[in-house]
Amino acid sequence: MIYGKIWLVVKPSVGVPLFLGAVAVGSFAVHAALLTNTTWVKAFLNGNTKAVVAEGSAAGAPTAPAAKK
């Protein structure tokens, strides 16, 4: 382990939960930012894929190919 000496300064019983807590808070912050700053994520999570595809095509994103009949 490259940073093995860190445990001489910080006890593992403090450092590991602190690290995992920081990862959880960061993940929550990213997901909250996605939900508040985009409209397509809310539509997708509510099952409205047509709105997601329509918004994606309006934004210039590639759309799925049409099914052949």
trRosetta pair geometry for C-beta under 8 A, 3 or more apart (Angstrom, degrees):
i j d omega theta_ij theta_ji phi_ij phi_ji
1 4 4.1 112 84 -64 109 96
3 6 4.8 21 157 -17 98 119
4 7 6.6 -45 179 19 53 107
5 8 5.2 -30 -172 13 66 118
5 9 7.6 52 141 -9 73 97
6 9 5.9 -64 -166 40 47 104
6 10 5.9 -15 158 33 84 105
6 15 7.1 127 132 -135 111 158
7 10 6.4 -69 -116 70 38 69
7 11 7.4 53 -160 -135 73 22
7 12 5.6 7 -134 -56 115 89
7 15 6.9 -118 -103 26 73 156
10 14 5.9 -119 -178 81 88 109
10 15 4.2 98 130 -67 122 118
11 14 4.7 77 67 13 91 102
11 15 6.5 -179 83 -7 41 94
12 15 5.5 -60 -122 47 34 106
12 16 5.4 30 -178 -20 73 111
13 16 7.2 -29 -113 31 16 104
13 17 7.5 6 171 1 44 111
14 17 6.9 -74 -160 45 25 98
14 18 6.0 21 155 -19 65 120
15 18 5.6 -64 -144 40 28 113
15 19 6.1 27 160 -20 67 108
16 19 5.8 -54 -145 36 29 110
16 20 6.3 22 159 -12 64 109
17 20 5.7 -57 -141 43 33 108
17 21 5.9 37 157 -23 67 108
18 21 5.7 -54 -146 37 27 113
18 22 6.4 29 154 -21 62 105
19 22 5.7 -55 -150 33 30 111
19 23 6.6 30 152 -18 64 104
20 23 5.6 -50 -149 35 35 113
20 24 6.4 36 152 -19 65 105
21 24 5.6 -54 -148 37 33 111
21 25 6.2 31 155 -17 67 106
22 25 5.8 -52 -143 38 31 109
22 26 6.2 32 156 -19 64 108
23 26 5.8 -56 -147 38 28 112
23 27 6.3 29 155 -19 64 108
24 27 5.8 -55 -147 37 29 111
24 28 6.3 29 155 -18 64 107
25 28 5.7 -54 -147 38 30 112
25 29 6.3 33 153 -23 64 106
26 29 5.6 -54 -148 34 31 113
26 30 6.5 30 155 -18 65 104
27 30 5.9 -54 -150 34 32 110
27 31 6.4 25 155 -12 65 108
28 31 5.9 -59 -147 42 31 107
28 32 6.0 31 156 -19 67 109
29 32 5.8 -54 -143 38 28 111
29 33 6.3 31 156 -21 63 106
30 33 5.8 -55 -150 35 29 112
30 34 6.6 30 152 -19 63 104
31 34 5.7 -52 -149 34 34 112
31 35 6.4 30 155 -16 66 106
32 35 5.8 -56 -147 38 32 109
32 36 6.2 15 160 -8 67 112
33 36 6.2 -65 -140 45 27 100
33 37 5.6 -5 172 5 67 122
34 37 6.6 -71 -126 49 19 91
34 38 5.8 -23 -173 20 61 120
34 41 5.2 107 150 -61 98 169
35 38 7.4 -66 -115 48 12 84
35 41 5.8 -114 -99 102 52 134
35 42 6.5 92 -152 -67 75 88
38 41 4.8 81 88 -1 119 104
38 42 7.5 175 100 -3 75 84
39 42 6.2 -59 -164 37 43 108
39 43 6.4 37 146 -16 73 111
39 55 6.7 -155 87 -128 108 160
40 43 5.5 -58 -147 42 39 112
40 44 5.9 40 155 -23 72 106
40 51 7.3 -172 -122 121 69 88
40 52 4.9 96 -160 -125 99 79
40 55 5.1 -156 -84 85 109 145
40 56 7.0 82 -121 -55 151 83
41 44 5.7 -54 -145 37 29 111
41 45 6.2 25 158 -15 64 109
42 45 6.0 -58 -145 40 28 107
42 46 6.3 19 157 -12 63 112
43 46 5.9 -65 -148 43 29 106
43 48 4.3 -79 -173 74 85 113
43 49 7.9 149 137 -79 96 22
43 51 4.3 -107 -168 89 147 126
43 52 5.3 -180 101 -59 117 82
43 55 7.4 131 41 1 155 140
44 47 7.8 62 179 -58 30 15
44 48 7.1 -92 -73 61 25 67
44 49 6.7 58 -121 -95 68 63
44 52 4.8 65 -74 -80 90 143
48 51 4.4 14 139 19 113 117
48 52 6.7 137 105 -19 71 88
49 52 5.2 -53 -149 37 44 116
49 53 6.2 43 154 -19 73 102
50 53 5.9 -53 -147 38 31 107
50 54 6.2 30 154 -17 65 109
51 54 5.6 -54 -142 40 31 111
51 55 6.1 29 158 -17 65 108
52 55 6.0 -57 -145 39 26 107
52 56 6.2 28 154 -20 62 110
53 56 5.6 -55 -145 37 30 113
53 57 6.3 26 158 -16 65 105
53 63 6.0 74 -166 -136 95 104
53 64 7.1 -59 -125 15 123 100
54 57 6.1 -56 -146 37 29 105
54 58 6.4 28 154 -19 63 108
55 58 5.6 -55 -147 37 33 112
55 59 6.3 26 155 -16 65 109
56 59 5.8 -61 -147 39 30 106
56 61 4.0 -69 -176 65 87 128
56 62 7.9 -35 151 66 113 32
56 63 6.4 137 102 -89 111 78
57 60 7.8 69 -174 -59 31 13
57 61 6.7 -87 -74 62 31 75
57 63 4.8 6 -82 -60 106 125
